[in-house]
Amino acid sequence: CYQGSFLRGLASMALILLTSLSLAAAPAPPPPPAADARCPVCGMQVAPHKAWLATIIFTTGKRVDFDGPKDMFRYYFDLAKFEKKLGPKDIREIWVTDYYTAKPVDARTAWFVAGSDVLGPMGHELVPVAGKQESASFRTDHHGLEVLSFAGVPRSVVEAIE
């Protein structure tokens, strides 16, 4: 009886510890961009476009904000053009804003809908949606052409949107 109670207590403590460790391991979303932050691809101010904000954070701590995922992907695909001393291995985090919640989500786990009738600050956009099922619904509701994972977004789709 005592041994069973002890083991249940120990298991509960282990579960609490593991849960707190997994929560601590997930990076917190970045704070809003500076009021004067500009997209390095198009030069547009990013702060007024909170619903479309995308951010790359490097291991050095450098933060780069974008007015939408389309420009974030353009930067990502041509990183050597924009960053002379930083490469893909130096990227620590990539954030996009979920269409439905307007909250930052990890871009590497988000889904992107191409070819929809929803326009971003600079016209057609890759619309980020946090869940795969939600992205499929978005595609249907907004006449999207395809749903892509972060790793599945090809340069050709980004170029076609430009």
C-alpha positions in Angstrom: 0.0 0.0 0.0 2.8 2.4 1.0 4.9 1.4 -1.9 2.0 1.9 -4.4 1.4 5.4 -3.0 5.1 6.2 -3.2 5.4 5.1 -6.8 2.2 7.0 -7.8 3.6 10.1 -6.2 7.0 9.6 -7.9 5.3 9.1 -11.2 3.3 12.3 -10.8 6.4 14.3 -9.9 8.2 12.9 -13.0 5.3 13.8 -15.2 5.2 17.4 -13.8 9.0 17.7 -14.3 8.8 16.3 -17.9 5.9 18.6 -18.7 7.7 21.7 -17.4 10.9 20.7 -19.3 9.0 20.4 -22.5 7.3 23.7 -22.0 10.6 25.4 -21.2 12.3 23.9 -24.3 9.8 25.5 -26.7 11.0 29.0 -27.7 8.7 31.9 -26.8 7.3 33.8 -29.8 9.2 37.0 -30.5 7.9 40.3 -29.2 6.3 42.7 -31.8 8.8 44.3 -34.2 10.1 47.8 -33.6 7.9 50.6 -35.0 10.5 51.5 -37.6 11.4 47.9 -38.7 11.4 47.4 -42.4 11.2 44.3 -44.6 14.7 43.7 -46.0 13.1 42.4 -49.3 10.6 45.1 -50.2 11.4 47.9 -47.8 7.8 48.1 -46.4 7.3 48.9 -42.7 6.3 45.7 -41.0 4.7 46.9 -37.7 1.4 48.0 -39.4 0.9 44.5 -40.8 0.6 42.5 -37.6 -1.7 39.9 -39.3 1.0 39.0 -41.8 4.2 39.4 -39.7 7.0 36.9 -40.3 10.3 36.8 -38.4 13.6 35.0 -38.7 15.8 34.9 -35.6 19.5 33.8 -36.0 21.7 32.1 -33.5 23.6 35.4 -33.1 20.4 37.0 -31.8 19.8 39.0 -35.0 16.2 39.4 -35.8 14.7 40.1 -39.3 11.1 41.0 -39.7 9.0 40.7 -42.9 5.6 42.2 -44.0 4.5 38.7 -45.0 5.5 35.1 -45.5 6.1 35.6 -49.3 9.0 38.0 -48.6 10.3 35.8 -45.7 10.6 32.9 -48.2 12.2 35.2 -50.8 14.8 36.1 -48.1 15.2 32.5 -47.0 15.7 31.2 -50.5 18.3 34.0 -51.3 19.9 34.2 -47.8 23.4 34.7 -49.3 22.1 37.8 -51.1 20.9 39.4 -47.9 23.3 38.0 -45.3 27.0 37.9 -46.0 28.1 36.2 -42.8 25.0 34.1 -41.8 23.8 31.0 -43.5 20.9 28.6 -43.2 22.6 26.7 -40.3 22.6 30.0 -38.4 18.8 30.3 -38.3 17.4 29.5 -34.9 13.7 30.3 -35.3 11.3 31.2 -38.0 7.9 32.6 -37.1 4.8 33.4 -39.1 1.4 34.7 -38.1 -1.5 32.2 -38.1 -4.3 33.4 -40.3 -7.1 32.3 -37.9 -5.6 33.2 -34.5 -3.3 36.1 -35.6 -0.7 34.6 -33.2 2.9 33.7 -34.0 3.5 30.1 -34.9 6.6 28.2 -35.7 6.9 28.5 -39.5 8.5 25.1 -39.8 5.3 23.4 -38.4 2.8 25.7 -40.2 1.0 25.0 -43.4 0.9 27.5 -46.3 -1.9 28.0 -48.7 -0.9 29.3 -52.1 -3.2 30.8 -54.7 -6.1 31.8 -52.4 -8.4 34.9 -52.8 -7.0 36.3 -49.5 -4.5 39.2 -50.2 -1.7 40.3 -47.9 -0.1 43.8 -47.7 1.6 43.4 -51.1 -1.1 41.4 -52.9 -1.1 37.6 -53.3 0.5 35.8 -50.4 1.3 32.4 -48.9 -1.3 32.2 -46.2 0.0 30.5 -43.0 -2.3 28.3 -41.1 -1.3 26.4 -37.9 -3.0 23.1 -38.5 -3.2 20.8 -41.5 -6.9 20.3 -41.2 -7.5 24.1 -40.8 -5.3 24.7 -43.9 -7.4 22.3 -45.9 -10.6 24.1 -44.8 -9.0 27.5 -45.6 -8.0 26.2 -49.1 -11.6 25.2 -49.8 -13.2 28.4 -48.3 -10.8 30.7 -50.1 -10.2 28.9 -53.4 -6.6 28.1 -52.7 -4.6 26.1 -55.2 -2.5 24.0 -52.9 -1.5 23.5 -49.3 2.3 23.2 -48.6 4.4 22.5 -45.6 7.3 24.8 -44.8 9.8 22.4 -46.3 7.5 21.8 -49.3 7.3 25.4 -50.4 9.3 25.6 -53.6 11.0 28.7 -54.9 8.9 28.5 -58.1 5.7 29.0 -56.0 7.2 32.1 -54.3 8.3 33.4 -57.7 4.9 32.8 -59.2 3.3 34.9 -56.4 5.6 37.8 -57.0 
